[in-house]
């Protein structure tokens, strides 16, 4: 089995105006990317 170690970032909400925007992040670097975007989480 070949494991893909890529990190993927994708917008998960439709374009336009809305009350919530969701970005999906998965892979080995997801914690580092999320921390860079939103800061430290308790």
mmCIF file of the N, C-alpha and C atoms, coordinates in Angstrom:
data_MODEL
# 
_entry.id   MODEL 
# 
loop_
_atom_site.group_PDB 
_atom_site.id 
_atom_site.type_symbol 
_atom_site.label_atom_id 
_atom_site.label_alt_id 
_atom_site.label_comp_id 
_atom_site.label_asym_id 
_atom_site.label_entity_id 
_atom_site.label_seq_id 
_atom_site.pdbx_PDB_ins_code 
_atom_site.Cartn_x 
_atom_site.Cartn_y 
_atom_site.Cartn_z 
_atom_site.occupancy 
_atom_site.B_iso_or_equiv 
_atom_site.pdbx_formal_charge 
_atom_site.auth_seq_id 
_atom_site.auth_comp_id 
_atom_site.auth_asym_id 
_atom_site.auth_atom_id 
_atom_site.pdbx_PDB_model_num 
ATOM 1   N N  . UNK A 1 1  ? 0.835   -1.170 0.000  1.00 0.00 ? 1  UNK A N  1 
ATOM 2   C CA . UNK A 1 1  ? 0.000   0.000  0.000  1.00 0.00 ? 1  UNK A CA 1 
ATOM 3   C C  . UNK A 1 1  ? 0.888   1.243  0.000  1.00 0.00 ? 1  UNK A C  1 
ATOM 4   N N  . UNK A 1 2  ? 0.637   2.147  -0.916 1.00 0.00 ? 2  UNK A N  1 
ATOM 5   C CA . UNK A 1 2  ? 1.389   3.391  -1.011 1.00 0.00 ? 2  UNK A CA 1 
ATOM 6   C C  . UNK A 1 2  ? 0.617   4.473  -0.258 1.00 0.00 ? 2  UNK A C  1 
ATOM 7   N N  . UNK A 1 3  ? 1.294   5.139  0.677  1.00 0.00 ? 3  UNK A N  1 
ATOM 8   C CA . UNK A 1 3  ? 0.659   6.208  1.436  1.00 0.00 ? 3  UNK A CA 1 
ATOM 9   C C  . UNK A 1 3  ? 0.994   7.545  0.811  1.00 0.00 ? 3  UNK A C  1 
ATOM 10  N N  . UNK A 1 4  ? -0.025  8.360  0.603  1.00 0.00 ? 4  UNK A N  1 
ATOM 11  C CA . UNK A 1 4  ? 0.160   9.697  0.077  1.00 0.00 ? 4  UNK A CA 1 
ATOM 12  C C  . UNK A 1 4  ? 0.333   10.642 1.254  1.00 0.00 ? 4  UNK A C  1 
ATOM 13  N N  . UNK A 1 5  ? 1.451   11.328 1.327  1.00 0.00 ? 5  UNK A N  1 
ATOM 14  C CA . UNK A 1 5  ? 1.732   12.204 2.454  1.00 0.00 ? 5  UNK A CA 1 
ATOM 15  C C  . UNK A 1 5  ? 1.550   13.673 2.108  1.00 0.00 ? 5  UNK A C  1 
ATOM 16  N N  . UNK A 1 6  ? 0.831   13.964 1.031  1.00 0.00 ? 6  UNK A N  1 
ATOM 17  C CA . UNK A 1 6  ? 0.576   15.349 0.657  1.00 0.00 ? 6  UNK A CA 1 
ATOM 18  C C  . UNK A 1 6  ? -0.351  16.011 1.666  1.00 0.00 ? 6  UNK A C  1 
ATOM 19  N N  . UNK A 1 7  ? -0.201  17.309 1.800  1.00 0.00 ? 7  UNK A N  1 
ATOM 20  C CA . UNK A 1 7  ? -1.129  18.099 2.600  1.00 0.00 ? 7  UNK A CA 1 
ATOM 21  C C  . UNK A 1 7  ? -2.070  18.785 1.626  1.00 0.00 ? 7  UNK A C  1 
ATOM 22  N N  . UNK A 1 8  ? -3.365  18.697 1.906  1.00 0.00 ? 8  UNK A N  1 
ATOM 23  C CA . UNK A 1 8  ? -4.385  19.231 1.014  1.00 0.00 ? 8  UNK A CA 1 
ATOM 24  C C  . UNK A 1 8  ? -5.174  20.302 1.756  1.00 0.00 ? 8  UNK A C  1 
ATOM 25  N N  . UNK A 1 9  ? -5.364  21.455 1.115  1.00 0.00 ? 9  UNK A N  1 
ATOM 26  C CA . UNK A 1 9  ? -6.176  22.542 1.654  1.00 0.00 ? 9  UNK A CA 1 
ATOM 27  C C  . UNK A 1 9  ? -7.221  22.876 0.605  1.00 0.00 ? 9  UNK A C  1 
ATOM 28  N N  . UNK A 1 10 ? -8.499  22.939 1.022  1.00 0.00 ? 10 UNK A N  1 
ATOM 29  C CA . UNK A 1 10 ? -9.570  23.215 0.071  1.00 0.00 ? 10 UNK A CA 1 
ATOM 30  C C  . UNK A 1 10 ? -10.684 24.009 0.739  1.00 0.00 ? 10 UNK A C  1 
ATOM 31  N N  . UNK A 1 11 ? -11.252 24.957 0.012  1.00 0.00 ? 11 UNK A N  1 
ATOM 32  C CA . UNK A 1 11 ? -12.416 25.696 0.491  1.00 0.00 ? 11 UNK A CA 1 
ATOM 33  C C  . UNK A 1 11 ? -13.610 24.762 0.429  1.00 0.00 ? 11 UNK A C  1 
ATOM 34  N N  . UNK A 1 12 ? -14.362 24.655 1.540  1.00 0.00 ? 12 UNK A N  1 
ATOM 35  C CA . UNK A 1 12 ? -15.479 23.712 1.620  1.00 0.00 ? 12 UNK A CA 1 
ATOM 36  C C  . UNK A 1 12 ? -16.835 24.404 1.578  1.00 0.00 ? 12 UNK A C  1 
ATOM 37  N N  . UNK A 1 13 ? -16.872 25.714 1.458  1.00 0.00 ? 13 UNK A N  1 
ATOM 38  C CA . UNK A 1 13 ? -18.135 26.443 1.367  1.00 0.00 ? 13 UNK A CA 1 
ATOM 39  C C  . UNK A 1 13 ? -18.231 27.097 -0.004 1.00 0.00 ? 13 UNK A C  1 
ATOM 40  N N  . UNK A 1 14 ? -19.449 27.325 -0.484 1.00 0.00 ? 14 UNK A N  1 
ATOM 41  C CA . UNK A 1 14 ? -19.607 27.943 -1.796 1.00 0.00 ? 14 UNK A CA 1 
ATOM 42  C C  . UNK A 1 14 ? -19.130 29.395 -1.785 1.00 0.00 ? 14 UNK A C  1 
ATOM 43  N N  . UNK A 1 15 ? -18.757 29.895 -2.949 1.00 0.00 ? 15 UNK A N  1 
ATOM 44  C CA . UNK A 1 15 ? -18.329 31.288 -3.038 1.00 0.00 ? 15 UNK A CA 1 
ATOM 45  C C  . UNK A 1 15 ? -19.526 32.209 -2.837 1.00 0.00 ? 15 UNK A C  1 
ATOM 46  N N  . UNK A 1 16 ? -19.244 33.424 -2.459 1.00 0.00 ? 16 UNK A N  1 
ATOM 47  C CA . UNK A 1 16 ? -20.308 34.388 -2.193 1.00 0.00 ? 16 UNK A CA 1 
ATOM 48  C C  . UNK A 1 16 ? -20.303 34.792 -0.734 1.00 0.00 ? 16 UNK A C  1 
ATOM 49  N N  . UNK A 1 17 ? -21.350 35.488 -0.348 1.00 0.00 ? 17 UNK A N  1 
ATOM 50  C CA . UNK A 1 17 ? -21.444 35.971 1.026  1.00 0.00 ? 17 UNK A CA 1 
ATOM 51  C C  . UNK A 1 17 ? -22.136 34.949 1.900  1.00 0.00 ? 17 UNK A C  1 
ATOM 52  N N  . UNK A 1 18 ? -21.664 34.836 3.118  1.00 0.00 ? 18 UNK A N  1 
ATOM 53  C CA . UNK A 1 18 ? -22.273 33.911 4.062  1.00 0.00 ? 18 UNK A CA 1 
ATOM 54  C C  . UNK A 1 18 ? -21.754 34.154 5.463  1.00 0.00 ? 18 UNK A C  1 
ATOM 55  N N  . UNK A 1 19 ? -22.403 33.571 6.425  1.00 0.00 ? 19 UNK A N  1 
ATOM 56  C CA . UNK A 1 19 ? -22.024 33.760 7.815  1.00 0.00 ? 19 UNK A CA 1 
ATOM 57  C C  . UNK A 1 19 ? -20.877 32.881 8.262  1.00 0.00 ? 19 UNK A C  1 
ATOM 58  N N  . UNK A 1 20 ? -20.607 31.822 7.510  1.00 0.00 ? 20 UNK A N  1 
ATOM 59  C CA . UNK A 1 20 ? -19.571 30.869 7.906  1.00 0.00 ? 20 UNK A CA 1 
ATOM 60  C C  . UNK A 1 20 ? -18.729 30.517 6.685  1.00 0.00 ? 20 UNK A C  1 
ATOM 61  N N  . UNK A 1 21 ? -17.427 30.476 6.861  1.00 0.00 ? 21 UNK A N  1 
ATOM 62  C CA . UNK A 1 21 ? -16.529 30.009 5.816  1.00 0.00 ? 21 UNK A CA 1 
ATOM 63  C C  . UNK A 1 21 ? -15.727 28.833 6.347  1.00 0.00 ? 21 UNK A C  1 
ATOM 64  N N  . UNK A 1 22 ? -15.668 27.759 5.590  1.00 0.00 ? 22 UNK A N  1 
ATOM 65  C CA . UNK A 1 22 ? -14.981 26.555 6.048  1.00 0.00 ? 22 UNK A CA 1 
ATOM 66  C C  . UNK A 1 22 ? -13.848 26.213 5.092  1.00 0.00 ? 22 UNK A C  1 
ATOM 67  N N  . UNK A 1 23 ? -12.679 25.950 5.664  1.00 0.00 ? 23 UNK A N  1 
ATOM 68  C CA . UNK A 1 23 ? -11.521 25.489 4.902  1.00 0.00 ? 23 UNK A CA 1 
ATOM 69  C C  . UNK A 1 23 ? -11.145 24.122 5.452  1.00 0.00 ? 23 UNK A C  1 
ATOM 70  N N  . UNK A 1 24 ? -11.086 23.126 4.581  1.00 0.00 ? 24 UNK A N  1 
ATOM 71  C CA . UNK A 1 24 ? -10.690 21.773 5.001  1.00 0.00 ? 24 UNK A CA 1 
ATOM 72  C C  . UNK A 1 24 ? -9.191  21.615 4.809  1.00 0.00 ? 24 UNK A C  1 
ATOM 73  N N  . UNK A 1 25 ? -8.542  21.055 5.812  1.00 0.00 ? 25 UNK A N  1 
ATOM 74  C CA . UNK A 1 25 ? -7.102  20.820 5.762  1.00 0.00 ? 25 UNK A CA 1 
ATOM 75  C C  . UNK A 1 25 ? -6.845  19.396 6.224  1.00 0.00 ? 25 UNK A C  1 
ATOM 76  N N  . UNK A 1 26 ? -6.059  18.648 5.451  1.00 0.00 ? 26 UNK A N  1 
ATOM 77  C CA . UNK A 1 26 ? -5.700  17.293 5.866  1.00 0.00 ? 26 UNK A CA 1 
ATOM 78  C C  . UNK A 1 26 ? -4.266  17.003 5.440  1.00 0.00 ? 26 UNK A C  1 
ATOM 79  N N  . UNK A 1 27 ? -3.637  16.120 6.173  1.00 0.00 ? 27 UNK A N  1 
ATOM 80  C CA . UNK A 1 27 ? -2.267  15.739 5.863  1.00 0.00 ? 27 UNK A CA 1 
ATOM 81  C C  . UNK A 1 27 ? -1.328  16.023 7.015  1.00 0.00 ? 27 UNK A C  1 
ATOM 82  N N  . UNK A 1 28 ? -0.070  15.744 6.786  1.00 0.00 ? 28 UNK A N  1 
ATOM 83  C CA . UNK A 1 28 ? 0.947   15.851 7.829  1.00 0.00 ? 28 UNK A CA 1 
ATOM 84  C C  . UNK A 1 28 ? 1.138   17.276 8.353  1.00 0.00 ? 28 UNK A C  1 
ATOM 85  N N  . UNK A 1 29 ? 0.904   18.273 7.524  1.00 0.00 ? 29 UNK A N  1 
ATOM 86  C CA . UNK A 1 29 ? 1.153   19.655 7.935  1.00 0.00 ? 29 UNK A CA 1 
ATOM 87  C C  . UNK A 1 29 ? -0.095  20.388 8.406  1.00 0.00 ? 29 UNK A C  1 
ATOM 88  N N  . UNK A 1 30 ? -1.209  19.677 8.599  1.00 0.00 ? 30 UNK A N  1 
ATOM 89  C CA . UNK A 1 30 ? -2.470  20.362 8.911  1.00 0.00 ? 30 UNK A CA 1 
ATOM 90  C C  . UNK A 1 30 ? -2.405  21.154 10.216 1.00 0.00 ? 30 UNK A C  1 
ATOM 91  N N  . UNK A 1 31 ? -1.769  20.640 11.246 1.00 0.00 ? 31 UNK A N  1 
ATOM 92  C CA . UNK A 1 31 ? -1.678  21.373 12.514 1.00 0.00 ? 31 UNK A CA 1 
ATOM 93  C C  . UNK A 1 31 ? -0.857  22.644 12.346 1.00 0.00 ? 31 UNK A C  1 
ATOM 94  N N  . UNK A 1 32 ? 0.237   22.557 11.622 1.00 0.00 ? 32 UNK A N  1 
ATOM 95  C CA . UNK A 1 32 ? 1.094   23.721 11.398 1.00 0.00 ? 32 UNK A CA 1 
ATOM 96  C C  . UNK A 1 32 ? 0.358   24.789 10.584 1.00 0.00 ? 32 UNK A C  1 
ATOM 97  N N  . UNK A 1 33 ? -0.386  24.389 9.567  1.00 0.00 ? 33 UNK A N  1 
ATOM 98  C CA . UNK A 1 33 ? -1.137  25.333 8.743  1.00 0.00 ? 33 UNK A CA 1 
ATOM 99  C C  . UNK A 1 33 ? -2.259  25.975 9.547  1.00 0.00 ? 33 UNK A C  1 
ATOM 100 N N  . UNK A 1 34 ? -3.014  25.175 10.289 1.00 0.00 ? 34 UNK A N  1 
ATOM 101 C CA . UNK A 1 34 ? -4.118  25.708 11.091 1.00 0.00 ? 34 UNK A CA 1 
ATOM 102 C C  . UNK A 1 34 ? -3.604  26.696 12.134 1.00 0.00 ? 34 UNK A C  1 
ATOM 103 N N  . UNK A 1 35 ? -2.489  26.391 12.775 1.00 0.00 ? 35 UNK A N  1 
ATOM 104 C CA . UNK A 1 35 ? -1.913  27.298 13.770 1.00 0.00 ? 35 UNK A CA 1 
ATOM 105 C C  . UNK A 1 35 ? -1.474  28.603 13.120 1.00 0.00 ? 35 UNK A C  1 
ATOM 106 N N  . UNK A 1 36 ? -0.944  28.549 11.911 1.00 0.00 ? 36 UNK A N  1 
ATOM 107 C CA . UNK A 1 36 ? -0.524  29.757 11.202 1.00 0.00 ? 36 UNK A CA 1 
ATOM 108 C C  . UNK A 1 36 ? -1.722  30.636 10.849 1.00 0.00 ? 36 UNK A C  1 
ATOM 109 N N  . UNK A 1 37 ? -2.877  30.019 10.585 1.00 0.00 ? 37 UNK A N  1 
ATOM 110 C CA . UNK A 1 37 ? -4.065  30.779 10.199 1.00 0.00 ? 37 UNK A CA 1 
ATOM 111 C C  . UNK A 1 37 ? -4.788  31.344 11.418 1.00 0.00 ? 37 UNK A C  1 
ATOM 112 N N  . UNK A 1 38 ? -5.027  30.510 12.431 1.00 0.00 ? 38 UNK A N  1 
ATOM 113 C CA . UNK A 1 38 ? -5.876  30.935 13.553 1.00 0.00 ? 38 UNK A CA 1 
ATOM 114 C C  . UNK A 1 38 ? -5.128  31.157 14.859 1.00 0.00 ? 38 UNK A C  1 
ATOM 115 N N  . UNK A 1 39 ? -3.850  30.868 14.903 1.00 0.00 ? 39 UNK A N  1 
ATOM 116 C CA . UNK A 1 39 ? -3.088  31.022 16.141 1.00 0.00 ? 39 UNK A CA 1 
ATOM 117 C C  . UNK A 1 39 ? -3.199  29.778 17.005 1.00 0.00 ? 39 UNK A C  1 
ATOM 118 N N  . UNK A 1 40 ? -2.657  29.875 18.201 1.00 0.00 ? 40 UNK A N  1 
ATOM 119 C CA . UNK A 1 40 ? -2.678  28.734 19.122 1.00 0.00 ? 40 UNK A CA 1 
ATOM 120 C C  . UNK A 1 40 ? -4.085  28.472 19.633 1.00 0.00 ? 40 UNK A C  1 
ATOM 121 N N  . UNK A 1 41 ? -4.425  27.225 19.768 1.00 0.00 ? 41 UNK A N  1 
ATOM 122 C CA . UNK A 1 41 ? -5.728  26.816 20.278 1.00 0.00 ? 41 UNK A CA 1 
ATOM 123 C C  . UNK A 1 41 ? -5.496  26.154 21.632 1.00 0.00 ? 41 UNK A C  1 
ATOM 124 N N  . UNK A 1 42 ? -6.280  26.547 22.643 1.00 0.00 ? 42 UNK A N  1 
ATOM 125 C CA . UNK A 1 42 ? -6.073  25.943 23.971 1.00 0.00 ? 42 UNK A CA 1 
ATOM 126 C C  . UNK A 1 42 ? -6.365  24.464 23.989 1.00 0.00 ? 42 UNK A C  1 
# 
